[in-house]
Amino acid sequence: MTPSHARPKGSQQGFVIVAVLWILIALSALATIFAIYLSSSARAMAIGDTALQNEALVSAGVELAAYQLLLVGEDARPAQGMFHFRMDDADVAVTFTSEAARIDLNFAPKDVLAAFFSGLGAGKDAAMEDAERIVGWRTRPPPGSANDEEARYAALGYSPRQSLFVHADELALVAGLSPALVDRALPFVTVFNGSAGIDSSIAAPEVVAAFEKSARKDPFGAPMRAANSSLADAEPSAPPKSKQPEAKSPCYRVQATIGFSNGRHSASEVVIVLGDKAEPYRVLAWQDGVSPANTPLVRRRS
């Protein structure tokens, strides 16, 4: 006789089958999780490898640009240039341009800034106010004087730097400048020129026009006449009495546009300052994901 507490044979077999099925489901889930992990790890490693490759190619472009600039003497150093090279499975196009092509936010005169903003579409009063605010941002008031700029920024919740701009993007923090105007201005300004002037042979037309207007007219086109000048000196057609020498800068903006064999493209922009044999150059700024340069180099004026 079968003991009363014994489990029927059919019930035992059913229990074993259910247990096996649960084990198989758990193993299947584990295999799926492991496959997803491997796939994610492979993608992460591929992204990491691509980023490293991109950084290496940009670094190679910067090294070659610095070599070309340092190969010649300072007096014969080109203000701009371009070259191309291939490495591994990538084509790299490199352009370099002196920062003297841009308006320096730290040193540009107020009338140049006003003319510049006027040329970008700002009204007369707005352009003058924008120029005033930039000068106020970069200038510390004399000791004991009223700090009007500090009061102006109180409502914005932060204080003006009242020192030199450390990055061109700080332009967006200057009170009163509209975001649209800042976006239009950023391609033409810098903090690495190091002088109040520009190299007009390589500067953009918007930049050259700002300096020409400030030199011969007020920022909005009305002829200026000094108290001791003749009428001919105030005429727009009258040549300037003396031509300012073209500004030079030891800083260059290098852009590397990379095309990979798989069709992917990327562009990075690096600002460098040239040095000496001990330290040929230093990187001042590095930005990935910029719009690739697709315009020909400006021809130097004779």
C-alpha positions in Angstrom: 0.0 0.0 0.0 1.1 3.6 -0.8 1.7 5.7 2.4 -0.9 8.4 2.8 1.7 11.1 2.9 3.4 10.0 -0.4 3.0 12.4 -3.5 1.5 10.9 -6.6 4.0 10.1 -9.3 2.2 12.3 -11.9 2.2 15.3 -9.5 5.9 15.0 -8.9 6.7 15.0 -12.6 4.5 18.1 -13.1 6.4 19.9 -10.4 9.8 19.0 -11.9 8.6 20.2 -15.4 7.4 23.6 -13.9 10.7 24.0 -12.1 12.7 23.3 -15.2 10.6 25.8 -17.2 11.3 28.5 -14.6 15.0 27.7 -14.8 15.0 27.9 -18.6 13.1 31.3 -18.5 15.6 32.7 -16.0 18.5 31.5 -18.1 16.9 33.0 -21.2 16.4 36.3 -19.4 20.0 36.2 -18.2 21.3 35.6 -21.7 19.2 38.4 -23.1 20.5 40.8 -20.4 24.1 39.8 -21.1 23.6 40.2 -24.9 22.2 43.8 -24.3 25.2 44.5 -22.0 27.7 43.3 -24.6 25.9 45.4 -27.3 25.9 48.5 -25.2 29.6 48.0 -24.3 30.5 47.6 -27.9 28.7 50.8 -28.9 30.3 52.7 -26.0 33.8 51.4 -26.9 33.1 52.4 -30.6 32.0 55.9 -29.5 35.1 56.2 -27.3 37.4 55.0 -30.1 35.8 57.5 -32.5 36.2 60.4 -30.1 39.9 59.5 -29.4 40.5 59.2 -33.2 38.9 62.6 -33.8 40.9 64.2 -31.0 44.1 62.7 -32.4 43.4 63.9 -35.9 42.6 67.4 -34.7 45.8 67.5 -32.7 47.7 66.4 -35.7 46.2 69.3 -37.7 47.1 71.8 -35.0 50.6 70.5 -34.8 51.1 70.8 -38.6 49.6 74.3 -38.6 51.9 75.5 -35.8 54.9 73.9 -37.6 54.1 75.8 -40.8 53.7 79.1 -38.8 56.9 78.6 -36.8 58.9 77.4 -39.8 59.2 81.0 -41.2 60.3 84.1 -39.4 57.7 86.2 -37.5 57.8 88.9 -40.2 57.1 86.4 -43.0 54.5 84.5 -41.0 51.3 84.2 -43.1 48.1 85.6 -41.6 46.1 82.7 -42.9 46.5 79.5 -44.8 45.1 76.0 -45.5 46.3 72.5 -46.2 45.1 68.9 -46.4 46.3 65.5 -45.3 45.1 62.0 -45.0 45.7 59.7 -42.0 44.3 56.2 -41.5 40.8 56.2 -42.9 40.2 60.0 -42.6 40.7 63.1 -44.8 41.5 66.2 -42.8 41.2 69.7 -44.1 42.8 72.4 -42.0 42.5 76.2 -42.1 44.3 78.7 -39.9 43.6 82.4 -39.5 45.2 85.0 -37.3 43.0 86.3 -34.5 43.8 89.8 -35.8 41.0 89.1 -38.2 38.5 89.6 -35.3 37.5 92.5 -33.1 38.9 92.1 -29.6 36.2 92.7 -27.1 38.8 93.7 -24.5 40.5 96.4 -26.5 38.3 97.6 -29.3 37.3 101.3 -29.0 33.8 102.2 -28.1 33.1 103.8 -31.5 34.3 100.7 -33.3 32.0 98.6 -31.3 29.0 100.9 -31.9 29.8 100.9 -35.7 30.0 97.1 -35.6 26.7 96.6 -33.9 25.1 99.2 -36.2 26.4 97.2 -39.2 24.8 94.0 -37.7 21.4 95.7 -37.7 21.1 97.4 -34.3 19.5 100.9 -34.2 21.6 104.0 -33.5 20.6 104.3 -29.8 20.8 100.5 -29.2 24.3 100.3 -30.9 25.7 103.1 -28.7 24.1 101.5 -25.6 25.5 98.1 -26.4 29.0 99.6 -26.9 28.7 101.4 -23.5 27.7 98.2 -21.8 30.7 96.3 -23.2 33.0 99.0 -22.0 31.3 98.9 -18.6 31.7 95.1 -18.4 35.4 95.2 -19.1 36.3 98.3 -17.0 36.7 98.7 -13.3 35.5 102.1 -12.0 38.0 104.3 -10.2 38.2 103.8 -6.4 35.6 105.8 -4.5 33.4 106.4 -7.6 29.8 105.2 -8.0 29.5 101.8 -9.5 26.7 102.3 -11.9 27.3 99.1 -13.7 26.9 97.1 -10.5 23.5 98.7 -9.9 22.5 98.0 -13.5 23.1 94.3 -13.1 21.5 94.0 -9.7 18.1 93.2 -11.3 19.7 90.5 -13.4 20.9 88.6 -10.4 24.7 88.7 -11.1 27.5 91.2 -11.2 29.4 92.5 -14.2 33.0 91.2 -14.5 34.5 94.7 -14.6 37.6 93.1 -15.9 38.8 91.7 -19.2 36.5 89.2 -21.0 37.9 85.7 -20.6 35.7 84.2 -23.4 33.8 85.7 -26.3 30.7 83.8 -25.1 30.6 86.3 -22.1 29.1 88.7 -24.6 25.7 87.0 -23.9 26.0 88.1 -20.2 26.3 91.8 -21.1 23.2 93.7 -20.1 21.0 94.8 -23.0 22.4 92.8 -25.8 19.7 90.7 -27.5 20.5 87.0 -28.1 20.0 87.5 -31.8 22.6 90.2 -31.9 25.0 88.2 -29.8 24.6 85.2 -32.2 25.4 87.5 -35.2 28.4 89.1 -33.5 30.2 86.0 -32.1 31.8 84.9 -35.5 33.5 88.3 -35.7 34.8 88.9 -32.1 37.5 87.4 -29.9 39.4 87.8 -26.7 42.7 86.6 -28.3 43.6 89.4 -30.7 45.4 91.3 -28.1 45.2 94.7 -29.7 42.6 97.4 -30.6 43.2 97.0 -34.3 42.7 94.3 -37.0 44.4 93.0 -40.1 42.0 94.3 -42.7 43.5 92.0 -45.4 41.9 89.0 -43.8 39.1 90.4 -41.7 35.4 89.9 -42.7 33.7 92.8 -44.4 31.5 93.4 -41.3 34.7 94.0 -39.3 36.5 96.1 -41.8 33.4 98.3 -42.3 33.2 99.0 -38.5 36.7 100.3 -38.5 36.3 102.3 -41.7 33.1 104.0 -40.3 34.7 104.8 -37.0 37.8 106.3 -38.8 35.9 108.6 -41.2 32.4 108.9 -39.8 30.4 108.4 -36.8 29.1 104.8 -36.4 25.9 105.7 -38.3 27.3 107.4 -41.4 27.2 111.1 -40.5 30.5 112.9 -41.4 32.5 113.9 -38.4 34.5 117.1 -38.2 37.0 117.9 -35.6 37.2 121.5 -34.3 40.5 122.1 -35.9 40.0 120.2 -39.2 39.0 121.5 -42.6 35.8 120.5 -44.4 37.8 118.3 -46.8 39.1 116.3 -43.9 35.5 115.4 -42.9 34.4 114.4 -46.4 33.9 110.6 -46.7 35.9 110.5 -49.9 38.9 112.2 -48.3 41.7 109.7 -47.6 42.9 109.4 -44.0 45.9 111.4 -43.1 47.8 108.4 -42.0 47.1 104.7 -42.4 47.2 102.6 -39.3 49.6 99.6 -39.6 47.8 96.2 -39.9 47.5 94.5 -36.5 49.3 91.2 -35.9 48.6 88.6 -33.3 50.6 85.6 -32.1 47.2 83.8 -31.7 45.7 81.7 -34.5 42.3 80.0 -34.9 42.8 76.5 -36.4 39.8 74.6 -37.8 40.1 70.9 -38.7 37.3 69.4 -40.8 37.5 65.6 -40.8 35.8 63.3 -43.2 35.8 59.6 -42.4 35.6 56.7 -44.8 32.2 55.7 -43.4 30.7 59.1 -44.5 30.8 60.7 -41.1 32.1 64.3 -40.8 33.2 66.4 -37.9 34.8 69.8 -37.4 36.7 71.2 -34.4 38.1 74.7 -33.8 41.2 75.3 -31.7 42.8 78.7 -30.8 46.5 78.5 -30.2 49.2 81.0 -29.2 52.6 80.6 -30.8 55.6 80.3 -28.5 59.3 79.5 -28.8 61.4 76.4 -29.3 60.9 75.3 -25.7 57.1 75.5 -26.0 56.2 75.9 -29.7 52.5 76.7 -28.9 49.8 76.5 -26.3 46.1 75.7 -26.7 43.9 78.6 -25.5 40.5 77.2 -26.5 39.1 74.0 -28.0 35.6 73.5 -29.4 34.2 70.4 -31.1 31.1 70.2 -33.2 31.5 73.5 -35.0 30.2 74.3 -38.4 32.8 73.3 -41.0 34.5 76.1 -42.9 33.3 76.0 -46.5 34.3 79.4 -47.8 37.5 80.1 -49.7 40.2 82.1 -48.0 40.1 85.8 -48.4 42.7 87.1 -50.9 45.2 89.5 -49.4 44.9 93.0 -50.7 47.9 94.4 -52.6 
